[in-house]
């Protein structure tokens, strides 16, 4: 019942999109930070 309400009502769809957006943003930020940490580690290794 709650699942049907989630995907059929306006507020339910808004909640689904909001949760999805947050998950996508979290994944993007995680990848971005991970990549920059690796780049910083390589820079520090070469400079010493």
C-alpha positions as CSV (number, residue, x, y, z in Angstrom):
1,X,0.0,0.0,0.0
2,X,2.7,2.5,0.9
3,X,4.8,1.5,-2.2
4,X,1.8,2.2,-4.4
5,X,1.2,5.6,-2.7
6,X,4.9,6.4,-3.1
7,X,4.8,5.9,-6.9
8,X,1.3,7.2,-7.7
9,X,0.9,10.4,-5.7
10,X,2.6,13.7,-6.5
11,X,4.3,14.0,-3.1
12,X,5.3,10.3,-3.3
13,X,7.0,10.9,-6.7
14,X,8.6,14.0,-5.4
15,X,10.0,12.0,-2.5
16,X,11.4,9.3,-4.9
17,X,13.1,11.9,-7.1
18,X,14.5,13.7,-4.0
19,X,15.9,10.5,-2.6
20,X,17.3,9.5,-6.0
21,X,18.9,12.9,-6.5
22,X,20.6,12.7,-3.0
23,X,21.9,9.2,-3.8
24,X,23.3,10.4,-7.2
25,X,24.9,13.5,-5.6
26,X,26.5,11.4,-2.8
27,X,28.0,9.0,-5.4
28,X,29.3,11.9,-7.5
29,X,30.9,13.7,-4.4
30,X,32.4,10.4,-3.2
31,X,34.0,9.8,-6.6
32,X,35.2,13.4,-6.9
33,X,36.8,13.4,-3.5
34,X,38.4,9.9,-4.0
35,X,39.9,11.0,-7.3
36,X,41.3,14.3,-5.8
37,X,42.8,12.5,-2.8
38,X,44.6,10.1,-5.1
39,X,45.9,13.1,-7.2
40,X,47.1,14.8,-4.0
41,X,48.9,11.7,-2.8
42,X,50.7,11.4,-6.2
43,X,51.7,15.1,-6.0
44,X,53.1,14.6,-2.5
45,X,55.0,11.5,-3.4
46,X,56.7,13.2,-6.4
47,X,57.6,16.4,-4.5
48,X,59.5,14.7,-1.7
